Amino acid sequence: TIADMIAFPWAFIAKPMDVPLDAFPNVAAWRGRIKSRPAVINAINLHKDHQNRGKNKANAETNKILYNQSAKHFRNTGE
């Protein structure tokens, strides 16, 4: 469903973000069911392939643009 597509990425990154799902067995079971679907497996593998080729690795300049933004930054630069 649309709800699954919206919620799954958050449940998918729970483990890498050190968010244990042990207290939420239904969420963990749902995550496992979604993760085992063929289209999801293909999407995960595609993402791994891009990561392995370095296409999604941000460099220092990219990180500066993406994460160094605040209202103060824009006031000072006039951008």
PyMOL Python script that loads the backbone (N, CA, C, O; Angstrom):
from pymol import cmd

cmd.read_pdbstr("""\
ATOM      1  N   THR A   1       0.839  -1.188   0.000  1.00  0.00           N
ATOM      2  CA  THR A   1       0.000   0.000   0.000  1.00  0.00           C
ATOM      3  C   THR A   1       0.879   1.244   0.000  1.00  0.00           C
ATOM      4  O   THR A   1       2.094   1.164   0.180  1.00  0.00           O
ATOM      5  N   ILE A   2       0.252   2.378  -0.202  1.00  0.00           N
ATOM      6  CA  ILE A   2       0.974   3.651  -0.126  1.00  0.00           C
ATOM      7  C   ILE A   2       1.557   3.831   1.277  1.00  0.00           C
ATOM      8  O   ILE A   2       2.681   4.309   1.429  1.00  0.00           O
ATOM      9  N   ALA A   3       0.797   3.450   2.289  1.00  0.00           N
ATOM     10  CA  ALA A   3       1.286   3.578   3.669  1.00  0.00           C
ATOM     11  C   ALA A   3       2.549   2.752   3.883  1.00  0.00           C
ATOM     12  O   ALA A   3       3.478   3.203   4.554  1.00  0.00           O
ATOM     13  N   ASP A   4       2.591   1.552   3.319  1.00  0.00           N
ATOM     14  CA  ASP A   4       3.794   0.716   3.431  1.00  0.00           C
ATOM     15  C   ASP A   4       4.982   1.392   2.757  1.00  0.00           C
ATOM     16  O   ASP A   4       6.090   1.396   3.292  1.00  0.00           O
ATOM     17  N   MET A   5       4.739   1.964   1.574  1.00  0.00           N
ATOM     18  CA  MET A   5       5.831   2.619   0.841  1.00  0.00           C
ATOM     19  C   MET A   5       6.373   3.827   1.597  1.00  0.00           C
ATOM     20  O   MET A   5       7.563   4.133   1.530  1.00  0.00           O
ATOM     21  N   ILE A   6       5.496   4.500   2.307  1.00  0.00           N
ATOM     22  CA  ILE A   6       5.927   5.677   3.062  1.00  0.00           C
ATOM     23  C   ILE A   6       6.654   5.268   4.346  1.00  0.00           C
ATOM     24  O   ILE A   6       7.668   5.868   4.703  1.00  0.00           O
ATOM     25  N   ALA A   7       6.143   4.255   5.033  1.00  0.00           N
ATOM     26  CA  ALA A   7       6.688   3.874   6.339  1.00  0.00           C
ATOM     27  C   ALA A   7       7.915   2.975   6.260  1.00  0.00           C
ATOM     28  O   ALA A   7       8.770   3.028   7.143  1.00  0.00           O
ATOM     29  N   PHE A   8       8.018   2.150   5.220  1.00  0.00           N
ATOM     30  CA  PHE A   8       9.095   1.165   5.169  1.00  0.00           C
ATOM     31  C   PHE A   8      10.495   1.767   5.250  1.00  0.00           C
ATOM     32  O   PHE A   8      11.319   1.244   5.999  1.00  0.00           O
ATOM     33  N   PRO A   9      10.810   2.837   4.522  1.00  0.00           N
ATOM     34  CA  PRO A   9      12.183   3.360   4.628  1.00  0.00           C
ATOM     35  C   PRO A   9      12.590   3.695   6.059  1.00  0.00           C
ATOM     36  O   PRO A   9      13.751   3.519   6.430  1.00  0.00           O
ATOM     37  N   TRP A  10      11.651   4.172   6.860  1.00  0.00           N
ATOM     38  CA  TRP A  10      11.978   4.494   8.252  1.00  0.00           C
ATOM     39  C   TRP A  10      12.234   3.225   9.052  1.00  0.00           C
ATOM     40  O   TRP A  10      13.156   3.181   9.867  1.00  0.00           O
ATOM     41  N   ALA A  11      11.435   2.203   8.827  1.00  0.00           N
ATOM     42  CA  ALA A  11      11.655   0.930   9.523  1.00  0.00           C
ATOM     43  C   ALA A  11      12.916   0.250   9.007  1.00  0.00           C
ATOM     44  O   ALA A  11      13.618  -0.419   9.765  1.00  0.00           O
ATOM     45  N   PHE A  12      13.204   0.419   7.723  1.00  0.00           N
ATOM     46  CA  PHE A  12      14.377  -0.208   7.115  1.00  0.00           C
ATOM     47  C   PHE A  12      15.671   0.324   7.722  1.00  0.00           C
ATOM     48  O   PHE A  12      16.619  -0.437   7.913  1.00  0.00           O
ATOM     49  N   ILE A  13      15.723   1.623   8.030  1.00  0.00           N
ATOM     50  CA  ILE A  13      16.959   2.201   8.575  1.00  0.00           C
ATOM     51  C   ILE A  13      17.022   2.137  10.095  1.00  0.00           C
ATOM     52  O   ILE A  13      17.958   2.668  10.693  1.00  0.00           O
ATOM     53  N   ALA A  14      16.049   1.502  10.725  1.00  0.00           N
ATOM     54  CA  ALA A  14      16.054   1.425  12.189  1.00  0.00           C
ATOM     55  C   ALA A  14      17.335   0.781  12.706  1.00  0.00           C
ATOM     56  O   ALA A  14      17.968   1.319  13.615  1.00  0.00           O
ATOM     57  N   LYS A  15      17.724  -0.352  12.148  1.00  0.00           N
ATOM     58  CA  LYS A  15      18.918  -1.053  12.628  1.00  0.00           C
ATOM     59  C   LYS A  15      20.191  -0.228  12.406  1.00  0.00           C
ATOM     60  O   LYS A  15      20.968  -0.071  13.348  1.00  0.00           O
ATOM     61  N   PRO A  16      20.439   0.306  11.201  1.00  0.00           N
ATOM     62  CA  PRO A  16      21.646   1.127  11.018  1.00  0.00           C
ATOM     63  C   PRO A  16      21.671   2.379  11.901  1.00  0.00           C
ATOM     64  O   PRO A  16      22.739   2.904  12.216  1.00  0.00           O
ATOM     65  N   MET A  17      20.485   2.848  12.296  1.00  0.00           N
ATOM     66  CA  MET A  17      20.412   4.033  13.149  1.00  0.00           C
ATOM     67  C   MET A  17      20.383   3.659  14.632  1.00  0.00           C
ATOM     68  O   MET A  17      20.126   4.510  15.484  1.00  0.00           O
ATOM     69  N   ASP A  18      20.648   2.389  14.938  1.00  0.00           N
ATOM     70  CA  ASP A  18      20.662   1.877  16.315  1.00  0.00           C
ATOM     71  C   ASP A  18      19.332   2.071  17.037  1.00  0.00           C
ATOM     72  O   ASP A  18      19.302   2.397  18.224  1.00  0.00           O
ATOM     73  N   VAL A  19      18.244   1.870  16.317  1.00  0.00           N
ATOM     74  CA  VAL A  19      16.913   1.905  16.916  1.00  0.00           C
ATOM     75  C   VAL A  19      16.423   0.462  16.988  1.00  0.00           C
ATOM     76  O   VAL A  19      16.029  -0.109  15.971  1.00  0.00           O
ATOM     77  N   PRO A  20      16.445  -0.132  18.180  1.00  0.00           N
ATOM     78  CA  PRO A  20      16.034  -1.531  18.297  1.00  0.00           C
ATOM     79  C   PRO A  20      14.526  -1.685  18.108  1.00  0.00           C
ATOM     80  O   PRO A  20      13.736  -0.912  18.650  1.00  0.00           O
ATOM     81  N   LEU A  21      14.151  -2.682  17.342  1.00  0.00           N
ATOM     82  CA  LEU A  21      12.730  -2.960  17.136  1.00  0.00           C
ATOM     83  C   LEU A  21      12.240  -4.084  18.043  1.00  0.00           C
ATOM     84  O   LEU A  21      11.117  -4.561  17.883  1.00  0.00           O
ATOM     85  N   ASP A  22      13.068  -4.508  18.990  1.00  0.00           N
ATOM     86  CA  ASP A  22      12.695  -5.598  19.898  1.00  0.00           C
ATOM     87  C   ASP A  22      11.408  -5.296  20.662  1.00  0.00           C
ATOM     88  O   ASP A  22      10.606  -6.194  20.915  1.00  0.00           O
ATOM     89  N   ALA A  23      11.217  -4.045  21.022  1.00  0.00           N
ATOM     90  CA  ALA A  23      10.027  -3.667  21.783  1.00  0.00           C
ATOM     91  C   ALA A  23       8.787  -3.581  20.895  1.00  0.00           C
ATOM     92  O   ALA A  23       7.672  -3.409  21.387  1.00  0.00           O
ATOM     93  N   PHE A  24       8.991  -3.702  19.584  1.00  0.00           N
ATOM     94  CA  PHE A  24       7.893  -3.574  18.632  1.00  0.00           C
ATOM     95  C   PHE A  24       7.868  -4.794  17.708  1.00  0.00           C
ATOM     96  O   PHE A  24       8.187  -4.676  16.525  1.00  0.00           O
ATOM     97  N   PRO A  25       7.494  -5.958  18.232  1.00  0.00           N
ATOM     98  CA  PRO A  25       7.562  -7.181  17.426  1.00  0.00           C
ATOM     99  C   PRO A  25       6.686  -7.138  16.177  1.00  0.00           C
ATOM    100  O   PRO A  25       7.043  -7.724  15.155  1.00  0.00           O
ATOM    101  N   ASN A  26       5.554  -6.458  16.242  1.00  0.00           N
ATOM    102  CA  ASN A  26       4.699  -6.374  15.054  1.00  0.00           C
ATOM    103  C   ASN A  26       5.361  -5.539  13.957  1.00  0.00           C
ATOM    104  O   ASN A  26       5.262  -5.869  12.775  1.00  0.00           O
ATOM    105  N   VAL A  27       6.029  -4.466  14.351  1.00  0.00           N
ATOM    106  CA  VAL A  27       6.744  -3.639  13.372  1.00  0.00           C
ATOM    107  C   VAL A  27       7.896  -4.438  12.774  1.00  0.00           C
ATOM    108  O   VAL A  27       8.123  -4.397  11.565  1.00  0.00           O
ATOM    109  N   ALA A  28       8.619  -5.162  13.617  1.00  0.00           N
ATOM    110  CA  ALA A  28       9.739  -5.974  13.126  1.00  0.00           C
ATOM    111  C   ALA A  28       9.248  -7.048  12.153  1.00  0.00           C
ATOM    112  O   ALA A  28       9.884  -7.298  11.129  1.00  0.00           O
ATOM    113  N   ALA A  29       8.123  -7.676  12.469  1.00  0.00           N
ATOM    114  CA  ALA A  29       7.568  -8.706  11.577  1.00  0.00           C
ATOM    115  C   ALA A  29       7.114  -8.087  10.256  1.00  0.00           C
ATOM    116  O   ALA A  29       7.368  -8.644   9.188  1.00  0.00           O
ATOM    117  N   TRP A  30       6.444  -6.941  10.328  1.00  0.00           N
ATOM    118  CA  TRP A  30       6.002  -6.237   9.117  1.00  0.00           C
ATOM    119  C   TRP A  30       7.200  -5.854   8.264  1.00  0.00           C
ATOM    120  O   TRP A  30       7.180  -6.028   7.045  1.00  0.00           O
ATOM    121  N   ARG A  31       8.252  -5.328   8.904  1.00  0.00           N
ATOM    122  CA  ARG A  31       9.482  -4.953   8.192  1.00  0.00           C
ATOM    123  C   ARG A  31      10.055  -6.159   7.454  1.00  0.00           C
ATOM    124  O   ARG A  31      10.471  -6.047   6.300  1.00  0.00           O
ATOM    125  N   GLY A  32      10.075  -7.300   8.116  1.00  0.00           N
ATOM    126  CA  GLY A  32      10.581  -8.517   7.493  1.00  0.00           C
ATOM    127  C   GLY A  32       9.752  -8.950   6.291  1.00  0.00           C
ATOM    128  O   GLY A  32      10.296  -9.383   5.275  1.00  0.00           O
ATOM    129  N   ARG A  33       8.426  -8.831   6.412  1.00  0.00           N
ATOM    130  CA  ARG A  33       7.558  -9.208   5.282  1.00  0.00           C
ATOM    131  C   ARG A  33       7.777  -8.283   4.089  1.00  0.00           C
ATOM    132  O   ARG A  33       7.881  -8.745   2.953  1.00  0.00           O
ATOM    133  N   ILE A  34       7.845  -6.998   4.342  1.00  0.00           N
ATOM    134  CA  ILE A  34       8.048  -6.039   3.245  1.00  0.00           C
ATOM    135  C   ILE A  34       9.425  -6.245   2.631  1.00  0.00           C
ATOM    136  O   ILE A  34       9.572  -6.242   1.409  1.00  0.00           O
ATOM    137  N   LYS A  35      10.437  -6.426   3.484  1.00  0.00           N
ATOM    138  CA  LYS A  35      11.817  -6.579   3.005  1.00  0.00           C
ATOM    139  C   LYS A  35      11.998  -7.835   2.157  1.00  0.00           C
ATOM    140  O   LYS A  35      12.921  -7.902   1.346  1.00  0.00           O
ATOM    141  N   SER A  36      11.130  -8.828   2.334  1.00  0.00           N
ATOM    142  CA  SER A  36      11.266 -10.072   1.575  1.00  0.00           C
ATOM    143  C   SER A  36      10.545 -10.034   0.224  1.00  0.00           C
ATOM    144  O   SER A  36      10.636 -10.992  -0.544  1.00  0.00           O
ATOM    145  N   ARG A  37       9.842  -8.964  -0.073  1.00  0.00           N
ATOM    146  CA  ARG A  37       9.129  -8.866  -1.353  1.00  0.00           C
ATOM    147  C   ARG A  37      10.132  -8.687  -2.494  1.00  0.00           C
ATOM    148  O   ARG A  37      11.114  -7.962  -2.334  1.00  0.00           O
ATOM    149  N   PRO A  38       9.907  -9.325  -3.632  1.00  0.00           N
ATOM    150  CA  PRO A  38      10.870  -9.262  -4.746  1.00  0.00           C
ATOM    151  C   PRO A  38      11.209  -7.845  -5.206  1.00  0.00           C
ATOM    152  O   PRO A  38      12.376  -7.550  -5.467  1.00  0.00           O
ATOM    153  N   ALA A  39      10.222  -6.971  -5.311  1.00  0.00           N
ATOM    154  CA  ALA A  39      10.504  -5.604  -5.773  1.00  0.00           C
ATOM    155  C   ALA A  39      11.359  -4.847  -4.760  1.00  0.00           C
ATOM    156  O   ALA A  39      12.221  -4.052  -5.138  1.00  0.00           O
ATOM    157  N   VAL A  40      11.120  -5.093  -3.484  1.00  0.00           N
ATOM    158  CA  VAL A  40      11.913  -4.430  -2.443  1.00  0.00           C
ATOM    159  C   VAL A  40      13.340  -4.966  -2.461  1.00  0.00           C
ATOM    160  O   VAL A  40      14.292  -4.198  -2.327  1.00  0.00           O
ATOM    161  N   ILE A  41      13.492  -6.262  -2.624  1.00  0.00           N
ATOM    162  CA  ILE A  41      14.834  -6.855  -2.725  1.00  0.00           C
ATOM    163  C   ILE A  41      15.589  -6.242  -3.898  1.00  0.00           C
ATOM    164  O   ILE A  41      16.764  -5.899  -3.769  1.00  0.00           O
ATOM    165  N   ASN A  42      14.919  -6.102  -5.045  1.00  0.00           N
ATOM    166  CA  ASN A  42      15.563  -5.484  -6.210  1.00  0.00           C
ATOM    167  C   ASN A  42      15.973  -4.047  -5.926  1.00  0.00           C
ATOM    168  O   ASN A  42      17.070  -3.631  -6.302  1.00  0.00           O
ATOM    169  N   ALA A  43      15.110  -3.285  -5.269  1.00  0.00           N
ATOM    170  CA  ALA A  43      15.430  -1.893  -4.957  1.00  0.00           C
ATOM    171  C   ALA A  43      16.606  -1.800  -3.991  1.00  0.00           C
ATOM    172  O   ALA A  43      17.484  -0.955  -4.166  1.00  0.00           O
ATOM    173  N   ILE A  44      16.632  -2.651  -2.984  1.00  0.00           N
ATOM    174  CA  ILE A  44      17.742  -2.656  -2.023  1.00  0.00           C
ATOM    175  C   ILE A  44      19.042  -3.016  -2.727  1.00  0.00           C
ATOM    176  O   ILE A  44      20.071  -2.385  -2.488  1.00  0.00           O
ATOM    177  N   ASN A  45      19.004  -4.020  -3.588  1.00  0.00           N
ATOM    178  CA  ASN A  45      20.208  -4.410  -4.322  1.00  0.00           C
ATOM    179  C   ASN A  45      20.669  -3.320  -5.273  1.00  0.00           C
ATOM    180  O   ASN A  45      21.870  -3.105  -5.431  1.00  0.00           O
ATOM    181  N   LEU A  46      19.733  -2.631  -5.907  1.00  0.00           N
ATOM    182  CA  LEU A  46      20.094  -1.524  -6.789  1.00  0.00           C
ATOM    183  C   LEU A  46      20.807  -0.432  -5.999  1.00  0.00           C
ATOM    184  O   LEU A  46      21.809   0.124  -6.450  1.00  0.00           O
ATOM    185  N   HIS A  47      20.278  -0.132  -4.818  1.00  0.00           N
ATOM    186  CA  HIS A  47      20.901   0.888  -3.967  1.00  0.00           C
ATOM    187  C   HIS A  47      22.307   0.456  -3.552  1.00  0.00           C
ATOM    188  O   HIS A  47      23.233   1.266  -3.566  1.00  0.00           O
ATOM    189  N   LYS A  48      22.470  -0.814  -3.184  1.00  0.00           N
ATOM    190  CA  LYS A  48      23.796  -1.320  -2.803  1.00  0.00           C
ATOM    191  C   LYS A  48      24.761  -1.212  -3.971  1.00  0.00           C
ATOM    192  O   LYS A  48      25.927  -0.864  -3.786  1.00  0.00           O
ATOM    193  N   ASP A  49      24.279  -1.511  -5.183  1.00  0.00           N
ATOM    194  CA  ASP A  49      25.119  -1.424  -6.372  1.00  0.00           C
ATOM    195  C   ASP A  49      25.601   0.006  -6.587  1.00  0.00           C
ATOM    196  O   ASP A  49      26.775   0.226  -6.885  1.00  0.00           O
ATOM    197  N   HIS A  50      24.708   0.975  -6.438  1.00  0.00           N
ATOM    198  CA  HIS A  50      25.106   2.375  -6.593  1.00  0.00           C
ATOM    199  C   HIS A  50      26.106   2.781  -5.514  1.00  0.00           C
ATOM    200  O   HIS A  50      27.069   3.494  -5.797  1.00  0.00           O
ATOM    201  N   GLN A  51      25.884   2.336  -4.286  1.00  0.00           N
ATOM    202  CA  GLN A  51      26.817   2.659  -3.206  1.00  0.00           C
ATOM    203  C   GLN A  51      28.187   2.071  -3.485  1.00  0.00           C
ATOM    204  O   GLN A  51      29.207   2.723  -3.263  1.00  0.00           O
ATOM    205  N   ASN A  52      28.208   0.846  -3.967  1.00  0.00           N
ATOM    206  CA  ASN A  52      29.485   0.194  -4.242  1.00  0.00           C
ATOM    207  C   ASN A  52      30.256   0.891  -5.350  1.00  0.00           C
ATOM    208  O   ASN A  52      31.485   0.839  -5.381  1.00  0.00           O
ATOM    209  N   ARG A  53      29.549   1.538  -6.250  1.00  0.00           N
ATOM    210  CA  ARG A  53      30.221   2.279  -7.312  1.00  0.00           C
ATOM    211  C   ARG A  53      30.556   3.701  -6.881  1.00  0.00           C
ATOM    212  O   ARG A  53      31.173   4.451  -7.638  1.00  0.00           O
ATOM    213  N   GLY A  54      30.154   4.073  -5.674  1.00  0.00           N
ATOM    214  CA  GLY A  54      30.488   5.388  -5.154  1.00  0.00           C
ATOM    215  C   GLY A  54      29.593   6.502  -5.638  1.00  0.00           C
ATOM    216  O   GLY A  54      29.901   7.671  -5.404  1.00  0.00           O
ATOM    217  N   LYS A  55      28.503   6.193  -6.299  1.00  0.00           N
ATOM    218  CA  LYS A  55      27.644   7.232  -6.847  1.00  0.00           C
ATOM    219  C   LYS A  55      26.896   8.002  -5.768  1.00  0.00           C
ATOM    220  O   LYS A  55      26.522   9.154  -5.984  1.00  0.00           O
ATOM    221  N   ASN A  56      26.671   7.389  -4.614  1.00  0.00           N
ATOM    222  CA  ASN A  56      25.912   8.061  -3.565  1.00  0.00           C
ATOM    223  C   ASN A  56      26.801   8.579  -2.435  1.00  0.00           C
ATOM    224  O   ASN A  56      26.296   9.051  -1.417  1.00  0.00           O
ATOM    225  N   LYS A  57      28.099   8.494  -2.606  1.00  0.00           N
ATOM    226  CA  LYS A  57      28.991   8.966  -1.555  1.00  0.00           C
ATOM    227  C   LYS A  57      29.182  10.472  -1.702  1.00  0.00           C
ATOM    228  O   LYS A  57      29.660  10.962  -2.725  1.00  0.00           O
ATOM    229  N   ALA A  58      28.804  11.175  -0.672  1.00  0.00           N
ATOM    230  CA  ALA A  58      28.909  12.626  -0.706  1.00  0.00           C
ATOM    231  C   ALA A  58      30.330  13.055  -0.368  1.00  0.00           C
ATOM    232  O   ALA A  58      30.993  12.457   0.480  1.00  0.00           O
ATOM    233  N   ASN A  59      30.774  14.087  -1.038  1.00  0.00           N
ATOM    234  CA  ASN A  59      32.080  14.647  -0.715  1.00  0.00           C
ATOM    235  C   ASN A  59      31.885  15.828   0.232  1.00  0.00           C
ATOM    236  O   ASN A  59      30.753  16.166   0.578  1.00  0.00           O
ATOM    237  N   ALA A  60      32.962  16.445   0.644  1.00  0.00           N
ATOM    238  CA  ALA A  60      32.894  17.535   1.620  1.00  0.00           C
ATOM    239  C   ALA A  60      32.050  18.697   1.097  1.00  0.00           C
ATOM    240  O   ALA A  60      31.282  19.287   1.858  1.00  0.00           O
ATOM    241  N   GLU A  61      32.178  19.033  -0.177  1.00  0.00           N
ATOM    242  CA  GLU A  61      31.411  20.144  -0.743  1.00  0.00           C
ATOM    243  C   GLU A  61      29.912  19.828  -0.747  1.00  0.00           C
ATOM    244  O   GLU A  61      29.091  20.692  -0.439  1.00  0.00           O
ATOM    245  N   THR A  62      29.563  18.599  -1.094  1.00  0.00           N
ATOM    246  CA  THR A  62      28.156  18.197  -1.080  1.00  0.00           C
ATOM    247  C   THR A  62      27.599  18.276   0.335  1.00  0.00           C
ATOM    248  O   THR A  62      26.499  18.789   0.540  1.00  0.00           O
ATOM    249  N   ASN A  63      28.345  17.774   1.307  1.00  0.00           N
ATOM    250  CA  ASN A  63      27.892  17.840   2.699  1.00  0.00           C
ATOM    251  C   ASN A  63      27.716  19.276   3.158  1.00  0.00           C
ATOM    252  O   ASN A  63      26.776  19.578   3.893  1.00  0.00           O
ATOM    253  N   LYS A  64      28.600  20.164   2.739  1.00  0.00           N
ATOM    254  CA  LYS A  64      28.494  21.574   3.118  1.00  0.00           C
ATOM    255  C   LYS A  64      27.194  22.168   2.576  1.00  0.00           C
ATOM    256  O   LYS A  64      26.504  22.912   3.273  1.00  0.00           O
ATOM    257  N   ILE A  65      26.868  21.836   1.340  1.00  0.00           N
ATOM    258  CA  ILE A  65      25.650  22.358   0.725  1.00  0.00           C
ATOM    259  C   ILE A  65      24.411  21.762   1.388  1.00  0.00           C
ATOM    260  O   ILE A  65      23.449  22.480   1.662  1.00  0.00           O
ATOM    261  N   LEU A  66      24.427  20.461   1.645  1.00  0.00           N
ATOM    262  CA  LEU A  66      23.247  19.793   2.180  1.00  0.00           C
ATOM    263  C   LEU A  66      23.005  20.072   3.657  1.00  0.00           C
ATOM    264  O   LEU A  66      21.859  20.236   4.075  1.00  0.00           O
ATOM    265  N   TYR A  67      24.070  20.128   4.449  1.00  0.00           N
ATOM    266  CA  TYR A  67      23.895  20.135   5.900  1.00  0.00           C
ATOM    267  C   TYR A  67      24.328  21.417   6.599  1.00  0.00           C
ATOM    268  O   TYR A  67      24.124  21.544   7.806  1.00  0.00           O
ATOM    269  N   ASN A  68      24.903  22.345   5.904  1.00  0.00           N
ATOM    270  CA  ASN A  68      25.378  23.566   6.549  1.00  0.00           C
ATOM    271  C   ASN A  68      24.447  24.722   6.222  1.00  0.00           C
ATOM    272  O   ASN A  68      24.898  25.792   5.814  1.00  0.00           O
ATOM    273  N   GLN A  69      23.168  24.512   6.398  1.00  0.00           N
ATOM    274  CA  GLN A  69      22.209  25.550   6.079  1.00  0.00           C
ATOM    275  C   GLN A  69      21.447  25.951   7.328  1.00  0.00           C
ATOM    276  O   GLN A  69      21.018  25.112   8.120  1.00  0.00           O
ATOM    277  N   SER A  70      21.294  27.240   7.478  1.00  0.00           N
ATOM    278  CA  SER A  70      20.478  27.780   8.551  1.00  0.00           C
ATOM    279  C   SER A  70      20.033  29.170   8.128  1.00  0.00           C
ATOM    280  O   SER A  70      20.536  29.718   7.147  1.00  0.00           O
ATOM    281  N   ALA A  71      19.111  29.725   8.850  1.00  0.00           N
ATOM    282  CA  ALA A  71      18.669  31.080   8.537  1.00  0.00           C
ATOM    283  C   ALA A  71      19.840  32.050   8.660  1.00  0.00           C
ATOM    284  O   ALA A  71      19.954  32.992   7.875  1.00  0.00           O
ATOM    285  N   LYS A  72      20.713  31.823   9.645  1.00  0.00           N
ATOM    286  CA  LYS A  72      21.873  32.687   9.835  1.00  0.00           C
ATOM    287  C   LYS A  72      22.773  32.654   8.601  1.00  0.00           C
ATOM    288  O   LYS A  72      23.272  33.693   8.168  1.00  0.00           O
ATOM    289  N   HIS A  73      22.979  31.471   8.037  1.00  0.00           N
ATOM    290  CA  HIS A  73      23.813  31.336   6.841  1.00  0.00           C
ATOM    291  C   HIS A  73      23.262  32.201   5.711  1.00  0.00           C
ATOM    292  O   HIS A  73      24.022  32.902   5.044  1.00  0.00           O
ATOM    293  N   PHE A  74      21.960  32.158   5.491  1.00  0.00           N
ATOM    294  CA  PHE A  74      21.374  32.904   4.383  1.00  0.00           C
ATOM    295  C   PHE A  74      21.356  34.404   4.653  1.00  0.00           C
ATOM    296  O   PHE A  74      21.508  35.191   3.719  1.00  0.00           O
ATOM    297  N   ARG A  75      21.176  34.817   5.896  1.00  0.00           N
ATOM    298  CA  ARG A  75      21.230  36.249   6.221  1.00  0.00           C
ATOM    299  C   ARG A  75      22.621  36.799   5.964  1.00  0.00           C
ATOM    300  O   ARG A  75      22.769  37.911   5.455  1.00  0.00           O
ATOM    301  N   ASN A  76      23.645  36.024   6.314  1.00  0.00           N
ATOM    302  CA  ASN A  76      25.018  36.502   6.178  1.00  0.00           C
ATOM    303  C   ASN A  76      25.502  36.525   4.739  1.00  0.00           C
ATOM    304  O   ASN A  76      26.353  37.344   4.393  1.00  0.00           O
ATOM    305  N   THR A  77      24.986  35.659   3.904  1.00  0.00           N
ATOM    306  CA  THR A  77      25.469  35.584   2.531  1.00  0.00           C
ATOM    307  C   THR A  77      24.563  36.302   1.552  1.00  0.00           C
ATOM    308  O   THR A  77      24.974  36.595   0.429  1.00  0.00           O
ATOM    309  N   GLY A  78      23.349  36.588   1.957  1.00  0.00           N
ATOM    310  CA  GLY A  78      22.414  37.240   1.058  1.00  0.00           C
ATOM    311  C   GLY A  78      21.859  36.310  -0.004  1.00  0.00           C
ATOM    312  O   GLY A  78      21.230  36.772  -0.956  1.00  0.00           O
ATOM    313  N   GLU A  79      22.078  35.007   0.139  1.00  0.00           N
ATOM    314  CA  GLU A  79      21.583  34.038  -0.856  1.00  0.00           C
ATOM    315  C   GLU A  79      20.112  33.778  -0.683  1.00  0.00           C
ATOM    316  O   GLU A  79      19.532  32.992  -1.431  1.00  0.00           O
TER     317      GLU A  79
END
""", "prot")
cmd.dss("prot")
cmd.show_as("cartoon", "prot")
cmd.util.cbc("prot")
cmd.orient("prot")
